[in-house]
Amino acid sequence: MAAGGNCTRAAPATTARARVRNGAIAAIARADRAGSRPDRARIAPDQAGSGRIGPIAPYIAAAALAVRAGLKKMLVMPLLDGLQVVSSRIHGYGVIATRPFRTEEVICHGDGVLYAGDAEFDDTYALVLPAEDSGQDEQLFWDLVCQTRWFNHSCDPNTEVMLKWDRETRTMTAWWVALRDIPVGEEITYDYGFVADVAEPCLCGAASCRGVIVDDDPANVARLPDHLRALLRGPARAAS
């Protein structure tokens, strides 16, 4: 998977700064295409049947062989350097730093599988590239298959996720960048939101917590059920 340092590559690559995750939803990022800077868009995948599995592929192949051979050996996904999956104080499982990370340092890359917008799959941990940024007239999904799927949401995150879609090679690269210094033991978080249908209360504990994990598009917020709308705080509440 390409390193974050390649984000200066010119078109046809699209580089995205994402702030939202999927989950039967749509992930959203912000576009910045001024001057010579690379495109900063959102998140994505590929045509049905041509998804790229990447470094996880050998593990899937090995698992298939093990099943055929009647073996009961447990195969696990590769570990990410400097990170550990733990029980989270925020929600379910989370990931903490096992070494310090400096501001603007690349935390890790997120391996995934590419899906077309009309593909049937569990998109709970998928990142999304909208149609206007995919160059394919449809949104694309990058379904995370490594420990990054357990990065929790925070309204005051310590990382942001970047996304690069290369239309020539039809490959997606996702990586997380530290927004500030992260000490050993701190949980890795980023800011994402759900569509109203699957929005949920936010338990990040930040002073700036918005109360609900939801994409802040006004039309989406307006669709929140009353019990979640009552939990909104700050600008998010005003927008509702």
Contacts in CASP RR format, 6 or more apart in sequence:
PFRMAT RR
TARGET T0000
AUTHOR 0000-0000-0000
METHOD contacts of the structure
MODEL  1
MAAGGNCTRAAPATTARARVRNGAIAAIARADRAGSRPDRARIAPDQAGS
GRIGPIAPYIAAAALAVRAGLKKMLVMPLLDGLQVVSSRIHGYGVIATRP
FRTEEVICHGDGVLYAGDAEFDDTYALVLPAEDSGQDEQLFWDLVCQTRW
FNHSCDPNTEVMLKWDRETRTMTAWWVALRDIPVGEEITYDYGFVADVAE
PCLCGAASCRGVIVDDDPANVARLPDHLRALLRGPARAAS
1 54 0 8 1.000
1 55 0 8 1.000
1 109 0 8 1.000
1 110 0 8 1.000
1 111 0 8 1.000
1 173 0 8 1.000
2 164 0 8 1.000
2 173 0 8 1.000
3 106 0 8 1.000
3 109 0 8 1.000
3 175 0 8 1.000
4 106 0 8 1.000
4 109 0 8 1.000
4 162 0 8 1.000
4 164 0 8 1.000
4 173 0 8 1.000
4 175 0 8 1.000
5 106 0 8 1.000
6 164 0 8 1.000
6 173 0 8 1.000
7 15 0 8 1.000
7 38 0 8 1.000
7 162 0 8 1.000
7 164 0 8 1.000
8 38 0 8 1.000
9 15 0 8 1.000
9 38 0 8 1.000
9 164 0 8 1.000
9 166 0 8 1.000
10 38 0 8 1.000
11 39 0 8 1.000
12 166 0 8 1.000
12 167 0 8 1.000
12 168 0 8 1.000
13 38 0 8 1.000
13 39 0 8 1.000
13 164 0 8 1.000
13 165 0 8 1.000
13 166 0 8 1.000
13 167 0 8 1.000
13 168 0 8 1.000
14 38 0 8 1.000
14 39 0 8 1.000
14 41 0 8 1.000
14 129 0 8 1.000
14 133 0 8 1.000
14 134 0 8 1.000
14 163 0 8 1.000
14 164 0 8 1.000
14 165 0 8 1.000
14 166 0 8 1.000
14 167 0 8 1.000
15 38 0 8 1.000
15 39 0 8 1.000
15 40 0 8 1.000
15 41 0 8 1.000
15 162 0 8 1.000
15 163 0 8 1.000
15 164 0 8 1.000
16 29 0 8 1.000
16 39 0 8 1.000
16 40 0 8 1.000
16 41 0 8 1.000
16 42 0 8 1.000
16 43 0 8 1.000
16 129 0 8 1.000
16 133 0 8 1.000
16 162 0 8 1.000
16 163 0 8 1.000
16 164 0 8 1.000
16 165 0 8 1.000
17 29 0 8 1.000
17 30 0 8 1.000
17 32 0 8 1.000
17 40 0 8 1.000
17 41 0 8 1.000
17 160 0 8 1.000
17 161 0 8 1.000
17 162 0 8 1.000
17 163 0 8 1.000
18 27 0 8 1.000
18 28 0 8 1.000
18 29 0 8 1.000
18 42 0 8 1.000
18 43 0 8 1.000
18 127 0 8 1.000
18 160 0 8 1.000
18 161 0 8 1.000
18 162 0 8 1.000
18 163 0 8 1.000
18 192 0 8 1.000
19 28 0 8 1.000
19 29 0 8 1.000
19 30 0 8 1.000
19 160 0 8 1.000
19 161 0 8 1.000
19 190 0 8 1.000
19 191 0 8 1.000
19 192 0 8 1.000
19 193 0 8 1.000
20 26 0 8 1.000
20 27 0 8 1.000
20 28 0 8 1.000
20 29 0 8 1.000
20 128 0 8 1.000
20 191 0 8 1.000
20 192 0 8 1.000
20 193 0 8 1.000
20 194 0 8 1.000
20 215 0 8 1.000
21 27 0 8 1.000
21 125 0 8 1.000
21 126 0 8 1.000
21 127 0 8 1.000
21 153 0 8 1.000
21 190 0 8 1.000
21 192 0 8 1.000
21 193 0 8 1.000
21 194 0 8 1.000
22 43 0 8 1.000
22 123 0 8 1.000
22 124 0 8 1.000
22 125 0 8 1.000
22 126 0 8 1.000
22 127 0 8 1.000
22 128 0 8 1.000
22 141 0 8 1.000
23 123 0 8 1.000
23 124 0 8 1.000
23 125 0 8 1.000
23 126 0 8 1.000
23 194 0 8 1.000
23 198 0 8 1.000
24 123 0 8 1.000
24 124 0 8 1.000
24 194 0 8 1.000
24 195 0 8 1.000
24 197 0 8 1.000
24 198 0 8 1.000
25 123 0 8 1.000
25 128 0 8 1.000
25 193 0 8 1.000
25 194 0 8 1.000
25 195 0 8 1.000
25 197 0 8 1.000
25 198 0 8 1.000
25 215 0 8 1.000
26 128 0 8 1.000
26 130 0 8 1.000
26 139 0 8 1.000
26 195 0 8 1.000
26 215 0 8 1.000
27 42 0 8 1.000
27 43 0 8 1.000
27 126 0 8 1.000
27 127 0 8 1.000
27 128 0 8 1.000
27 192 0 8 1.000
27 193 0 8 1.000
28 42 0 8 1.000
28 128 0 8 1.000
28 130 0 8 1.000
28 193 0 8 1.000
28 215 0 8 1.000
28 217 0 8 1.000
29 40 0 8 1.000
29 41 0 8 1.000
29 42 0 8 1.000
29 43 0 8 1.000
29 163 0 8 1.000
30 40 0 8 1.000
31 39 0 8 1.000
31 40 0 8 1.000
31 41 0 8 1.000
31 42 0 8 1.000
31 133 0 8 1.000
32 39 0 8 1.000
32 40 0 8 1.000
33 39 0 8 1.000
33 40 0 8 1.000
38 164 0 8 1.000
39 133 0 8 1.000
41 129 0 8 1.000
41 130 0 8 1.000
41 133 0 8 1.000
41 163 0 8 1.000
41 165 0 8 1.000
42 127 0 8 1.000
42 128 0 8 1.000
42 129 0 8 1.000
42 130 0 8 1.000
42 133 0 8 1.000
42 163 0 8 1.000
43 127 0 8 1.000
43 128 0 8 1.000
43 129 0 8 1.000
43 140 0 8 1.000
43 141 0 8 1.000
43 142 0 8 1.000
43 161 0 8 1.000
43 163 0 8 1.000
43 174 0 8 1.000
44 114 0 8 1.000
44 127 0 8 1.000
44 128 0 8 1.000
44 129 0 8 1.000
44 133 0 8 1.000
44 134 0 8 1.000
44 139 0 8 1.000
44 140 0 8 1.000
44 141 0 8 1.000
44 142 0 8 1.000
44 163 0 8 1.000
44 165 0 8 1.000
44 172 0 8 1.000
45 51 0 8 1.000
45 113 0 8 1.000
45 114 0 8 1.000
45 115 0 8 1.000
45 116 0 8 1.000
45 117 0 8 1.000
45 119 0 8 1.000
45 126 0 8 1.000
45 129 0 8 1.000
45 140 0 8 1.000
45 141 0 8 1.000
45 142 0 8 1.000
45 143 0 8 1.000
45 172 0 8 1.000
46 52 0 8 1.000
46 114 0 8 1.000
46 115 0 8 1.000
46 116 0 8 1.000
46 140 0 8 1.000
46 170 0 8 1.000
46 172 0 8 1.000
47 116 0 8 1.000
47 136 0 8 1.000
47 170 0 8 1.000
48 115 0 8 1.000
48 116 0 8 1.000
48 118 0 8 1.000
48 119 0 8 1.000
50 114 0 8 1.000
50 170 0 8 1.000
51 113 0 8 1.000
51 114 0 8 1.000
51 115 0 8 1.000
52 112 0 8 1.000
52 113 0 8 1.000
52 114 0 8 1.000
52 170 0 8 1.000
52 171 0 8 1.000
52 172 0 8 1.000
53 60 0 8 1.000
53 112 0 8 1.000
53 113 0 8 1.000
53 145 0 8 1.000
54 111 0 8 1.000
54 112 0 8 1.000
55 78 0 8 1.000
55 111 0 8 1.000
56 77 0 8 1.000
56 78 0 8 1.000
56 111 0 8 1.000
56 112 0 8 1.000
56 145 0 8 1.000
56 146 0 8 1.000
59 75 0 8 1.000
59 76 0 8 1.000
59 77 0 8 1.000
59 78 0 8 1.000
62 75 0 8 1.000
63 75 0 8 1.000
66 72 0 8 1.000
66 73 0 8 1.000
66 75 0 8 1.000
77 145 0 8 1.000
77 146 0 8 1.000
77 147 0 8 1.000
78 146 0 8 1.000
79 147 0 8 1.000
80 95 0 8 1.000
80 108 0 8 1.000
80 146 0 8 1.000
80 147 0 8 1.000
80 148 0 8 1.000
81 108 0 8 1.000
82 97 0 8 1.000
82 98 0 8 1.000
82 99 0 8 1.000
82 108 0 8 1.000
83 95 0 8 1.000
83 96 0 8 1.000
83 97 0 8 1.000
83 98 0 8 1.000
83 107 0 8 1.000
83 108 0 8 1.000
83 147 0 8 1.000
83 188 0 8 1.000
84 95 0 8 1.000
84 96 0 8 1.000
84 98 0 8 1.000
85 93 0 8 1.000
85 94 0 8 1.000
85 95 0 8 1.000
85 147 0 8 1.000
85 150 0 8 1.000
86 93 0 8 1.000
86 94 0 8 1.000
86 95 0 8 1.000
86 96 0 8 1.000
86 187 0 8 1.000
87 93 0 8 1.000
87 94 0 8 1.000
88 94 0 8 1.000
88 150 0 8 1.000
88 152 0 8 1.000
88 187 0 8 1.000
89 187 0 8 1.000
90 152 0 8 1.000
90 153 0 8 1.000
90 154 0 8 1.000
90 187 0 8 1.000
90 189 0 8 1.000
90 203 0 8 1.000
90 204 0 8 1.000
90 205 0 8 1.000
91 152 0 8 1.000
91 153 0 8 1.000
91 203 0 8 1.000
92 152 0 8 1.000
93 150 0 8 1.000
94 150 0 8 1.000
94 151 0 8 1.000
94 152 0 8 1.000
94 187 0 8 1.000
94 188 0 8 1.000
95 147 0 8 1.000
95 148 0 8 1.000
95 150 0 8 1.000
95 151 0 8 1.000
95 152 0 8 1.000
95 187 0 8 1.000
95 188 0 8 1.000
96 185 0 8 1.000
96 186 0 8 1.000
96 187 0 8 1.000
96 188 0 8 1.000
97 107 0 8 1.000
97 182 0 8 1.000
97 183 0 8 1.000
97 184 0 8 1.000
97 185 0 8 1.000
97 186 0 8 1.000
97 188 0 8 1.000
98 184 0 8 1.000
98 185 0 8 1.000
99 184 0 8 1.000
100 181 0 8 1.000
100 182 0 8 1.000
100 183 0 8 1.000
100 184 0 8 1.000
101 107 0 8 1.000
101 178 0 8 1.000
101 181 0 8 1.000
101 182 0 8 1.000
102 178 0 8 1.000
102 181 0 8 1.000
103 178 0 8 1.000
103 179 0 8 1.000
103 180 0 8 1.000
103 181 0 8 1.000
104 177 0 8 1.000
104 178 0 8 1.000
105 177 0 8 1.000
105 178 0 8 1.000
106 175 0 8 1.000
106 176 0 8 1.000
106 177 0 8 1.000
106 178 0 8 1.000
107 159 0 8 1.000
107 175 0 8 1.000
107 176 0 8 1.000
107 177 0 8 1.000
107 178 0 8 1.000
107 182 0 8 1.000
107 188 0 8 1.000
108 147 0 8 1.000
108 148 0 8 1.000
108 175 0 8 1.000
108 176 0 8 1.000
109 173 0 8 1.000
109 174 0 8 1.000
109 175 0 8 1.000
110 144 0 8 1.000
110 146 0 8 1.000
110 148 0 8 1.000
110 174 0 8 1.000
110 175 0 8 1.000
110 176 0 8 1.000
111 144 0 8 1.000
111 145 0 8 1.000
111 146 0 8 1.000
111 148 0 8 1.000
112 142 0 8 1.000
112 143 0 8 1.000
112 144 0 8 1.000
112 145 0 8 1.000
112 146 0 8 1.000
112 172 0 8 1.000
112 174 0 8 1.000
113 142 0 8 1.000
113 143 0 8 1.000
113 145 0 8 1.000
114 140 0 8 1.000
114 141 0 8 1.000
114 142 0 8 1.000
114 143 0 8 1.000
114 170 0 8 1.000
114 171 0 8 1.000
114 172 0 8 1.000
115 121 0 8 1.000
115 123 0 8 1.000
115 126 0 8 1.000
115 140 0 8 1.000
115 141 0 8 1.000
115 143 0 8 1.000
116 138 0 8 1.000
116 140 0 8 1.000
116 141 0 8 1.000
117 138 0 8 1.000
117 139 0 8 1.000
117 140 0 8 1.000
117 141 0 8 1.000
118 138 0 8 1.000
119 141 0 8 1.000
121 141 0 8 1.000
121 143 0 8 1.000
123 141 0 8 1.000
123 143 0 8 1.000
125 143 0 8 1.000
125 144 0 8 1.000
125 149 0 8 1.000
126 141 0 8 1.000
126 142 0 8 1.000
126 143 0 8 1.000
126 144 0 8 1.000
127 141 0 8 1.000
127 142 0 8 1.000
127 144 0 8 1.000
127 161 0 8 1.000
127 163 0 8 1.000
127 174 0 8 1.000
128 139 0 8 1.000
128 140 0 8 1.000
128 141 0 8 1.000
128 142 0 8 1.000
129 139 0 8 1.000
129 140 0 8 1.000
129 141 0 8 1.000
129 142 0 8 1.000
129 163 0 8 1.000
129 165 0 8 1.000
129 172 0 8 1.000
130 139 0 8 1.000
131 137 0 8 1.000
131 138 0 8 1.000
131 139 0 8 1.000
133 165 0 8 1.000
134 140 0 8 1.000
134 165 0 8 1.000
135 167 0 8 1.000
140 165 0 8 1.000
140 172 0 8 1.000
142 163 0 8 1.000
142 172 0 8 1.000
142 174 0 8 1.000
144 174 0 8 1.000
148 174 0 8 1.000
148 176 0 8 1.000
151 159 0 8 1.000
151 176 0 8 1.000
151 188 0 8 1.000
151 189 0 8 1.000
151 190 0 8 1.000
152 187 0 8 1.000
152 188 0 8 1.000
152 189 0 8 1.000
152 204 0 8 1.000
153 189 0 8 1.000
153 190 0 8 1.000
153 191 0 8 1.000
153 192 0 8 1.000
153 193 0 8 1.000
153 202 0 8 1.000
153 204 0 8 1.000
153 213 0 8 1.000
154 189 0 8 1.000
154 190 0 8 1.000
154 191 0 8 1.000
154 204 0 8 1.000
154 205 0 8 1.000
154 206 0 8 1.000
155 191 0 8 1.000
155 202 0 8 1.000
155 204 0 8 1.000
155 205 0 8 1.000
155 206 0 8 1.000
155 208 0 8 1.000
155 209 0 8 1.000
155 210 0 8 1.000
155 211 0 8 1.000
156 204 0 8 1.000
156 206 0 8 1.000
156 207 0 8 1.000
156 208 0 8 1.000
156 209 0 8 1.000
157 179 0 8 1.000
157 189 0 8 1.000
157 190 0 8 1.000
157 191 0 8 1.000
158 178 0 8 1.000
158 179 0 8 1.000
158 180 0 8 1.000
158 182 0 8 1.000
158 186 0 8 1.000
158 188 0 8 1.000
158 189 0 8 1.000
159 176 0 8 1.000
159 177 0 8 1.000
159 178 0 8 1.000
159 179 0 8 1.000
159 182 0 8 1.000
159 188 0 8 1.000
159 189 0 8 1.000
159 190 0 8 1.000
160 176 0 8 1.000
160 177 0 8 1.000
160 179 0 8 1.000
160 190 0 8 1.000
160 191 0 8 1.000
161 174 0 8 1.000
161 175 0 8 1.000
161 176 0 8 1.000
161 177 0 8 1.000
161 190 0 8 1.000
162 174 0 8 1.000
162 175 0 8 1.000
162 176 0 8 1.000
162 177 0 8 1.000
163 172 0 8 1.000
163 173 0 8 1.000
163 174 0 8 1.000
164 172 0 8 1.000
164 173 0 8 1.000
164 174 0 8 1.000
165 171 0 8 1.000
165 172 0 8 1.000
166 172 0 8 1.000
166 173 0 8 1.000
176 188 0 8 1.000
176 190 0 8 1.000
182 188 0 8 1.000
189 204 0 8 1.000
192 213 0 8 1.000
193 199 0 8 1.000
193 213 0 8 1.000
193 214 0 8 1.000
193 215 0 8 1.000
193 216 0 8 1.000
194 200 0 8 1.000
194 213 0 8 1.000
194 214 0 8 1.000
194 215 0 8 1.000
195 214 0 8 1.000
195 215 0 8 1.000
195 220 0 8 1.000
195 223 0 8 1.000
196 214 0 8 1.000
196 215 0 8 1.000
196 220 0 8 1.000
196 221 0 8 1.000
196 222 0 8 1.000
196 223 0 8 1.000
196 224 0 8 1.000
196 225 0 8 1.000
196 228 0 8 1.000
197 223 0 8 1.000
199 212 0 8 1.000
199 213 0 8 1.000
199 214 0 8 1.000
199 224 0 8 1.000
199 228 0 8 1.000
200 212 0 8 1.000
200 213 0 8 1.000
200 228 0 8 1.000
201 211 0 8 1.000
201 212 0 8 1.000
201 213 0 8 1.000
201 228 0 8 1.000
201 231 0 8 1.000
202 209 0 8 1.000
202 210 0 8 1.000
202 211 0 8 1.000
202 212 0 8 1.000
202 213 0 8 1.000
202 231 0 8 1.000
209 233 0 8 1.000
210 216 0 8 1.000
210 232 0 8 1.000
210 233 0 8 1.000
210 234 0 8 1.000
210 235 0 8 1.000
210 236 0 8 1.000
211 231 0 8 1.000
211 232 0 8 1.000
211 233 0 8 1.000
211 236 0 8 1.000
212 224 0 8 1.000
212 228 0 8 1.000
212 229 0 8 1.000
212 231 0 8 1.000
212 232 0 8 1.000
212 236 0 8 1.000
214 220 0 8 1.000
214 221 0 8 1.000
214 224 0 8 1.000
214 228 0 8 1.000
214 236 0 8 1.000
215 221 0 8 1.000
216 236 0 8 1.000
216 239 0 8 1.000
218 239 0 8 1.000
218 240 0 8 1.000
221 229 0 8 1.000
221 232 0 8 1.000
221 236 0 8 1.000
221 239 0 8 1.000
221 240 0 8 1.000
222 240 0 8 1.000
224 232 0 8 1.000
224 240 0 8 1.000
229 240 0 8 1.000
232 240 0 8 1.000
END
